[in-house]
Amino acid sequence: MEWLPLLMFVCVCLMLLLGYPVALTLSGTALLFAGLGVAGGHFDNAYLHALPNRVFGVMENTTLIAVPLFVLMGVMLEKSRLAEELLGAMAALLGGLRSGLALSVLLVGALLAASTGIVGATVVTMGLMSLPSLRARGYSDSAATGMICATGTLGQIIPPSIALVLLGDILSTSYQQAQLSMGIFNPKTVSVGDLFVGALLPGLLLVLLYALYLLVWVRPVMPRDAATATITVSRWQLLQTLVPPVLLIVAVLGSILAGAATPTEAAGVGAVGAMLLALCKRQLNLTRLREVLRSTVEVTSMVFLILIGAALFSLVFRGFGGEELVSDYFHSMPGGTTSALLVVMVVIFLLGFILDFIEITYVVIPIVGPILLAMGVDPVWLGVMVAINLQTSFLTPPFGFALFYLRGVAPAAIPTAAIYRGVLPFIAIQLLLLALLAVWPQLATWLPDKVYG
């Protein structure tokens, strides 16, 4: 009976590989095992009675209001053709550099990732918009596709990221559980704002490492003059294109850093700012607003349906003694906390091949989070490590989600093997960043300590 929780987890993974919807797979598998457990007298159905409270807890959670608001902000910016104008402006600004277009794609992708926080939207948008230009100006298929996939996944780590919002919410609960298990009855909390601030330096460092790689190793075949001859833009056009989105991101993150707004309030600022930006660019009408709202409702509904399924799964998992099983395993491992962290990171990396970050956040983190935090792991550092780990997983062949997104919009003439080759250097850079964070956790914890004391 003690292996039933692990068997339940394996069944969920198998059902997902067969293509069944995530939310229904989580809840259906949990109910099936709970029914078998009750029939065999090995499961207390009082755990299922706690489900309504869990669902109402999700509905009443003010932190999660940031999810639809950030989704609205990202979809609005995507529909307003902001990225297309940004790419042209950045290409003109960096046209004097031999790898200027590659750096333009990186910086626009980073800005778009910070604006939308959605990996799929960024990869698809950048693939449709920049891949033809990169190939026309002499970049190899592997280099062009690699940089697009890599910049698209920056939405996992650069705030305001939906992944960080969900991670922050779960880690806050896990941190309180960990402290209560240690006899601390006035527990401290960790907020989404802490995670945003903690992810800022690692995110900027990752962009810098990408830029160094593009400058040193990625060169177009076409001469510099020919590559930049068609790119012209006035300074006024450059300011008009660059300043509004930068100001929007500064307003969202700046209000959080200054303590003037919570992440949820800042998400409201971002959503309203994105609509005003689209209105100023004459890209906002009733038809487009209807499209944006429909996309926002679809994404938000998917997220919250997965949350309900994950809540049911975690309750049944806990009812079968899964938490005690994992805790005993971690504490009995040689190497203590370091070995436990390594195992968790490897498992999350592998799960990233078959699960999206939402499922991993709400299924895996509630199980392992309280245990690791009770072992002394810093919650902000753990959240940043998980986000970068998932970002690396989404980029790794042959199952990385970013590769599938780009394969769907890339021309058939580009072989899949070229996409796989192109992402390998960026995977190495992300692994380097994970190693740096493991050696110097202060990269993630120093700024939150300075901002929040």
C-alpha positions as CSV (number, residue, x, y, z in Angstrom):
1,M,0.0,0.0,0.0
2,E,2.9,2.4,0.6
3,W,3.7,2.5,-3.1
4,L,0.1,3.5,-4.1
5,P,1.0,7.3,-4.2
6,L,3.9,6.6,-6.6
7,L,1.7,4.3,-8.7
8,M,-0.9,7.1,-8.9
9,F,1.8,9.5,-10.1
10,V,3.0,7.1,-12.7
11,C,-0.5,6.5,-14.0
12,V,-1.0,10.3,-14.4
13,C,2.2,10.5,-16.5
14,L,1.1,7.6,-18.6
15,M,-2.4,9.0,-19.3
16,L,-0.8,12.4,-20.3
17,L,1.5,10.6,-22.7
18,L,-1.6,9.0,-24.3
19,G,-2.9,12.5,-24.9
20,Y,-5.7,12.9,-22.4
21,P,-6.5,16.5,-21.1
22,V,-4.4,17.4,-18.1
23,A,-7.1,18.6,-15.7
24,L,-9.3,15.7,-16.3
25,T,-6.4,13.3,-16.1
26,L,-5.4,14.6,-12.7
27,S,-8.9,14.6,-11.2
28,G,-10.0,11.3,-12.9
29,T,-6.9,9.4,-11.7
30,A,-7.3,10.8,-8.2
31,L,-11.0,9.8,-8.0
32,L,-10.3,6.3,-9.4
33,F,-7.6,5.6,-6.8
34,A,-9.6,7.2,-4.0
35,G,-12.6,4.9,-5.0
36,L,-10.4,1.8,-5.0
37,G,-8.9,2.9,-1.6
38,V,-12.2,3.5,0.0
39,A,-13.5,0.1,-1.3
40,G,-10.5,-1.6,0.1
41,G,-10.6,0.2,3.4
42,H,-7.2,1.9,2.9
43,F,-8.4,5.5,2.3
44,D,-10.2,8.0,4.5
45,N,-12.7,9.8,2.3
46,A,-12.6,12.7,4.7
47,Y,-9.8,14.0,2.5
48,L,-12.3,14.3,-0.4
49,H,-14.6,16.3,1.9
50,A,-11.8,19.0,2.0
51,L,-12.0,19.5,-1.7
52,P,-14.8,22.2,-1.6
53,N,-12.7,24.3,0.8
54,R,-9.7,23.9,-1.5
55,V,-11.7,25.1,-4.5
56,F,-13.2,28.0,-2.6
57,G,-9.6,28.8,-1.4
58,V,-8.5,29.0,-5.0
59,M,-11.4,31.2,-6.0
60,E,-10.8,33.6,-3.0
61,N,-7.0,33.8,-3.5
62,T,-6.3,37.4,-4.4
63,T,-2.8,36.6,-5.6
64,L,-4.3,34.4,-8.4
65,I,-6.2,37.4,-9.8
66,A,-2.9,38.5,-11.3
67,V,-3.1,35.5,-13.7
68,P,-6.0,36.7,-15.9
69,L,-4.7,40.3,-15.7
70,F,-1.2,39.4,-16.9
71,V,-2.7,37.1,-19.6
72,L,-4.8,40.1,-20.7
73,M,-1.8,42.3,-20.8
74,G,0.3,39.8,-22.8
75,V,-2.4,39.0,-25.4
76,M,-3.3,42.7,-25.9
77,L,0.4,43.5,-26.6
78,E,0.6,40.5,-28.9
79,K,-2.4,41.6,-30.9
80,S,-1.3,45.2,-31.2
81,R,1.7,44.3,-33.4
82,L,4.0,45.8,-30.8
83,A,6.7,43.1,-31.4
84,E,6.9,43.7,-35.1
85,E,7.5,47.4,-34.6
86,L,10.0,46.7,-31.8
87,L,12.0,44.4,-34.0
88,G,12.4,46.9,-36.7
89,A,13.4,49.6,-34.3
90,M,16.0,47.5,-32.5
91,A,17.4,46.2,-35.8
92,A,18.0,49.9,-36.8
93,L,19.5,50.7,-33.4
94,L,21.9,47.8,-33.5
95,G,22.5,47.8,-37.3
96,G,26.1,48.8,-36.9
97,L,27.0,45.5,-35.3
98,R,27.7,42.4,-37.4
99,S,25.3,40.4,-35.2
100,G,22.9,43.3,-34.8
101,L,19.8,41.5,-36.0
102,A,20.5,38.5,-33.7
103,L,20.8,40.9,-30.7
104,S,17.6,42.6,-31.9
105,V,15.8,39.3,-31.8
106,L,17.2,38.6,-28.3
107,L,16.2,42.0,-26.9
108,V,12.8,42.1,-28.5
109,G,12.2,38.5,-27.3
110,A,13.2,39.5,-23.8
111,L,10.9,42.5,-23.8
112,L,8.1,40.5,-25.3
113,A,8.7,37.7,-22.7
114,A,8.6,40.3,-19.9
115,S,5.4,41.8,-21.3
116,T,3.5,38.6,-22.0
117,G,5.0,36.0,-19.6
118,I,3.7,33.3,-22.0
119,V,6.3,31.0,-23.6
120,G,4.1,29.7,-26.5
121,A,3.0,33.2,-27.5
122,T,6.5,34.6,-27.6
123,V,8.0,31.7,-29.5
124,V,5.2,31.7,-32.1
125,T,5.3,35.5,-32.5
126,M,9.1,35.7,-32.9
127,G,9.1,32.7,-35.2
128,L,6.6,34.2,-37.6
129,M,8.1,37.6,-37.4
130,S,11.9,37.2,-37.3
131,L,12.7,33.8,-38.8
132,P,12.4,34.9,-42.4
133,S,14.5,38.0,-41.8
134,L,17.2,36.0,-40.0
135,R,17.4,33.5,-42.9
136,A,17.4,36.2,-45.5
137,R,20.3,38.0,-43.9
138,G,22.6,34.9,-43.8
139,Y,22.0,33.3,-40.4
140,S,22.1,29.5,-40.5
141,D,18.8,27.6,-39.9
142,S,20.2,26.2,-36.6
143,A,21.4,29.6,-35.3
144,A,18.1,31.4,-36.3
145,T,15.8,28.8,-34.8
146,G,18.0,28.3,-31.7
147,M,17.9,32.0,-30.7
148,I,14.1,32.2,-31.3
149,C,13.4,29.2,-29.1
150,A,15.8,30.4,-26.4
151,T,14.4,34.0,-26.2
152,G,10.9,32.6,-26.2
153,T,11.5,30.7,-23.0
154,L,12.7,33.8,-21.2
155,G,9.0,34.3,-20.3
156,Q,9.6,31.7,-17.6
157,I,12.1,33.7,-15.6
158,I,11.8,37.4,-16.5
159,P,9.1,39.0,-14.4
160,P,6.2,39.6,-14.6
161,S,5.9,35.9,-15.4
162,I,2.8,33.8,-14.9
163,A,5.0,30.9,-13.9
164,L,6.5,33.1,-11.1
165,V,3.0,34.1,-10.0
166,L,1.9,30.5,-9.6
167,L,5.2,29.4,-8.1
168,G,5.0,32.3,-5.6
169,D,1.5,31.4,-4.5
170,I,2.4,27.7,-4.0
171,L,5.7,28.4,-2.3
172,S,4.0,30.8,0.1
173,T,1.7,28.0,1.3
174,S,4.5,25.5,1.3
175,Y,6.7,27.8,3.4
176,Q,4.0,28.2,6.0
177,Q,3.5,24.5,6.2
178,A,7.2,23.9,6.6
179,Q,7.5,26.4,9.5
180,L,4.4,24.9,11.2
181,S,5.9,21.5,10.9
182,M,9.0,22.8,12.7
183,G,6.9,24.3,15.6
184,I,6.9,27.9,14.4
185,F,3.3,29.1,14.9
186,N,3.8,32.6,13.7
187,P,5.2,31.7,10.3
188,K,6.8,34.1,7.9
189,T,5.5,34.4,4.3
190,V,7.1,34.6,0.9
191,S,5.2,36.6,-1.7
192,V,5.0,36.7,-5.5
193,G,6.8,40.1,-5.2
194,D,9.7,38.4,-3.5
195,L,10.0,35.9,-6.4
196,F,9.7,38.7,-9.0
197,V,12.6,40.6,-7.3
198,G,14.6,37.4,-6.8
199,A,14.3,36.4,-10.5
200,L,15.3,39.8,-11.8
201,L,19.1,39.5,-11.5
202,P,19.2,35.9,-12.8
203,G,16.9,36.8,-15.7
204,L,19.1,39.8,-16.7
205,L,22.2,37.7,-16.3
206,L,20.8,35.0,-18.6
207,V,20.0,37.7,-21.3
208,L,23.6,39.0,-20.9
209,L,25.1,35.5,-21.4
210,Y,22.9,35.0,-24.5
211,A,24.1,38.3,-25.9
212,L,27.7,37.4,-25.3
213,Y,27.2,34.1,-27.1
214,L,25.5,35.8,-30.1
215,L,28.3,38.4,-30.3
216,V,31.1,36.0,-30.2
217,W,29.9,32.9,-32.0
218,V,26.9,33.7,-34.1
219,R,27.7,35.5,-37.3
220,P,25.6,36.0,-40.5
221,V,27.1,34.9,-43.8
222,M,26.0,38.1,-45.5
223,P,28.3,41.2,-45.1
224,R,27.3,43.7,-42.6
225,D,26.4,46.5,-45.1
226,A,24.2,44.2,-47.1
227,A,22.5,42.9,-44.0
228,T,21.6,46.3,-42.7
229,A,21.1,48.3,-45.8
230,T,17.3,48.0,-45.8
231,I,16.8,49.0,-42.2
232,T,16.2,52.7,-41.7
233,V,14.2,54.5,-39.0
234,S,14.2,58.0,-37.6
235,R,15.1,58.8,-34.0
236,W,11.5,59.9,-33.3
237,Q,10.2,56.6,-34.7
238,L,12.7,54.8,-32.5
239,L,11.6,56.6,-29.4
240,Q,7.9,56.1,-30.2
241,T,8.4,52.3,-30.6
242,L,10.8,51.6,-27.7
243,V,9.7,54.0,-24.9
244,P,6.0,52.9,-24.4
245,P,6.6,49.2,-23.8
246,V,9.7,49.9,-21.7
247,L,7.6,52.3,-19.6
248,L,4.9,49.8,-19.2
249,I,7.3,47.1,-17.9
250,V,9.0,49.7,-15.6
251,A,5.5,50.7,-14.3
252,V,4.6,47.1,-13.5
253,L,7.9,46.0,-12.0
254,G,8.7,49.4,-10.5
255,S,5.5,49.6,-8.6
256,I,6.2,46.2,-7.0
257,L,9.9,47.0,-6.2
258,A,8.9,50.4,-4.7
259,G,6.3,48.7,-2.5
260,A,3.6,50.9,-4.1
261,A,1.5,48.0,-5.4
262,T,1.1,44.2,-4.8
263,P,1.7,42.0,-7.9
264,T,-2.0,41.7,-8.4
265,E,-2.4,45.5,-8.4
266,A,0.6,45.8,-10.7
267,A,-1.0,43.3,-13.0
268,G,-4.1,45.6,-13.2
269,V,-1.7,48.5,-14.1
270,G,-0.2,46.4,-16.8
271,A,-3.5,45.3,-18.3
272,V,-4.9,48.9,-18.4
273,G,-1.5,50.1,-19.7
274,A,-1.5,47.5,-22.5
275,M,-5.0,48.6,-23.6
276,L,-4.0,52.3,-23.6
277,L,-0.9,51.5,-25.6
278,A,-3.0,49.6,-28.2
279,L,-5.5,52.4,-28.2
280,C,-2.7,55.0,-28.8
281,K,-1.4,52.9,-31.7
282,R,-5.0,52.7,-33.2
283,Q,-4.9,48.9,-32.8
284,L,-7.8,48.6,-30.4
285,N,-11.4,48.1,-31.6
286,L,-14.4,46.1,-30.6
287,T,-13.4,43.1,-32.8
288,R,-9.8,43.0,-31.4
289,L,-11.0,43.6,-27.8
290,R,-13.4,40.6,-28.3
291,E,-10.5,38.4,-29.5
292,V,-8.3,39.5,-26.6
293,L,-11.0,38.8,-24.0
294,R,-11.8,35.4,-25.5
295,S,-8.2,34.4,-25.5
296,T,-7.8,35.6,-21.9
297,V,-10.9,33.7,-20.7
298,E,-9.7,30.5,-22.5
299,V,-6.2,30.6,-20.9
300,T,-7.5,31.6,-17.5
301,S,-10.1,28.8,-17.6
302,M,-7.5,26.3,-18.5
303,V,-5.3,27.4,-15.6
304,F,-8.0,27.3,-13.0
305,L,-9.4,24.0,-14.2
306,I,-5.9,22.5,-13.8
307,L,-5.7,24.0,-10.3
308,I,-8.9,22.2,-9.3
309,G,-7.6,18.9,-10.7
310,A,-4.3,19.4,-9.0
311,A,-5.9,20.1,-5.7
312,L,-7.9,16.9,-5.9
313,F,-4.8,14.9,-6.9
314,S,-2.7,16.4,-4.0
315,L,-5.5,15.6,-1.5
316,V,-5.7,11.9,-2.6
317,F,-1.9,11.7,-2.7
318,R,-1.7,13.0,0.8
319,G,-4.5,10.6,1.9
320,F,-2.5,7.6,0.8
321,G,0.5,8.9,2.8
322,G,2.5,10.2,-0.2
323,E,3.9,13.1,1.7
324,E,5.3,10.9,4.5
325,L,6.8,8.5,1.8
326,V,8.6,11.4,0.0
327,S,9.7,12.9,3.3
328,D,11.2,9.7,4.6
329,Y,12.9,9.1,1.3
330,F,14.5,12.6,1.3
331,H,15.7,12.3,4.9
332,S,17.2,8.9,4.4
333,M,19.2,9.9,1.3
334,P,23.0,10.2,1.7
335,G,24.0,13.8,1.2
336,G,21.0,15.3,2.9
337,T,19.6,18.5,1.5
338,T,22.0,18.6,-1.5
339,S,21.0,15.1,-2.7
340,A,17.3,15.8,-2.2
341,L,17.5,19.0,-4.2
342,L,19.4,17.3,-7.0
343,V,16.7,14.5,-7.2
344,V,13.9,17.1,-7.2
345,M,15.6,19.1,-10.0
346,V,16.2,16.1,-12.1
347,V,12.6,14.9,-11.7
348,I,11.2,18.4,-12.5
349,F,13.4,18.6,-15.6
350,L,12.1,15.2,-16.8
351,L,8.5,16.1,-16.1
352,G,8.9,19.2,-18.1
353,F,9.0,17.0,-21.2
354,I,5.4,15.9,-20.6
355,L,3.8,18.5,-18.3
356,D,3.4,22.2,-18.6
357,F,4.7,24.5,-15.8
358,I,1.2,24.9,-14.4
359,E,0.8,21.1,-13.7
360,I,4.3,20.8,-12.3
361,T,3.8,23.9,-10.1
362,Y,0.5,22.6,-8.6
363,V,1.2,18.9,-8.5
364,V,5.0,18.5,-7.7
365,I,5.8,21.6,-5.7
366,P,3.1,21.1,-3.0
367,I,4.5,17.6,-2.5
368,V,8.3,18.4,-2.3
369,G,8.2,22.1,-1.4
370,P,7.3,21.9,2.3
371,I,9.8,19.1,2.8
372,L,12.7,21.0,1.1
373,L,11.8,24.2,2.9
374,A,11.7,22.4,6.2
375,M,15.2,21.2,5.4
376,G,16.4,24.8,5.3
377,V,16.2,25.7,1.6
378,D,15.4,29.3,0.9
379,P,12.0,29.7,-0.8
380,V,13.0,32.5,-3.2
381,W,16.1,30.6,-4.3
382,L,14.1,27.4,-4.8
383,G,11.5,29.2,-6.9
384,V,14.1,30.8,-9.2
385,M,15.9,27.4,-9.6
386,V,12.7,25.7,-10.5
387,A,11.7,28.3,-13.0
388,I,15.1,28.2,-14.8
389,N,15.1,24.4,-14.6
390,L,11.7,24.3,-16.3
391,Q,12.9,26.8,-18.8
392,T,15.8,24.5,-19.7
393,S,13.5,21.5,-19.9
394,F,11.1,23.3,-22.3
395,L,14.2,23.9,-24.6
396,T,15.7,20.4,-24.5
397,P,15.2,18.0,-27.4
398,P,13.3,16.0,-28.3
399,F,10.3,16.9,-26.1
400,G,10.8,20.6,-25.3
401,F,7.6,22.5,-25.7
402,A,9.4,25.5,-27.2
403,L,10.7,23.3,-30.0
404,F,7.1,22.1,-30.8
405,Y,5.8,25.7,-30.9
406,L,8.5,26.8,-33.4
407,R,8.2,23.6,-35.5
408,G,4.6,24.5,-36.0
409,V,5.3,27.8,-37.6
410,A,8.7,27.2,-39.2
411,P,9.0,26.4,-42.9
412,A,9.1,22.8,-43.9
413,A,12.5,23.4,-45.5
414,I,14.0,23.8,-42.0
415,P,14.8,20.3,-40.7
416,T,13.9,19.4,-37.2
417,A,17.5,18.4,-36.6
418,A,18.6,22.0,-37.3
419,I,16.2,23.3,-34.6
420,Y,17.6,20.7,-32.1
421,R,21.2,21.7,-32.9
422,G,20.4,25.4,-32.6
423,V,19.2,25.2,-29.0
424,L,22.1,23.1,-27.6
425,P,24.4,26.2,-26.9
426,F,21.5,27.9,-25.1
427,I,20.8,24.9,-23.0
428,A,24.5,24.9,-22.0
429,I,24.2,28.6,-21.0
430,Q,21.1,27.8,-18.9
431,L,22.8,24.9,-17.2
432,L,25.7,27.3,-16.5
433,L,23.3,29.7,-14.8
434,L,21.8,26.9,-12.7
435,A,25.3,26.0,-11.6
436,L,26.1,29.7,-10.7
437,L,22.9,29.9,-8.7
438,A,23.8,26.7,-6.9
439,V,27.2,28.0,-6.0
440,W,26.0,31.6,-5.3
441,P,22.4,31.6,-4.0
442,Q,22.9,35.3,-3.4
443,L,22.2,35.9,-7.1
444,A,18.5,35.2,-6.3
445,T,18.3,36.3,-2.6
446,W,20.4,39.4,-2.4
447,L,18.0,41.8,-4.1
448,P,14.9,40.7,-2.2
449,D,16.8,41.1,1.0
450,K,17.8,44.7,0.0
451,V,14.3,45.6,-1.2
452,Y,12.2,44.0,1.5
453,G,14.8,44.1,4.3
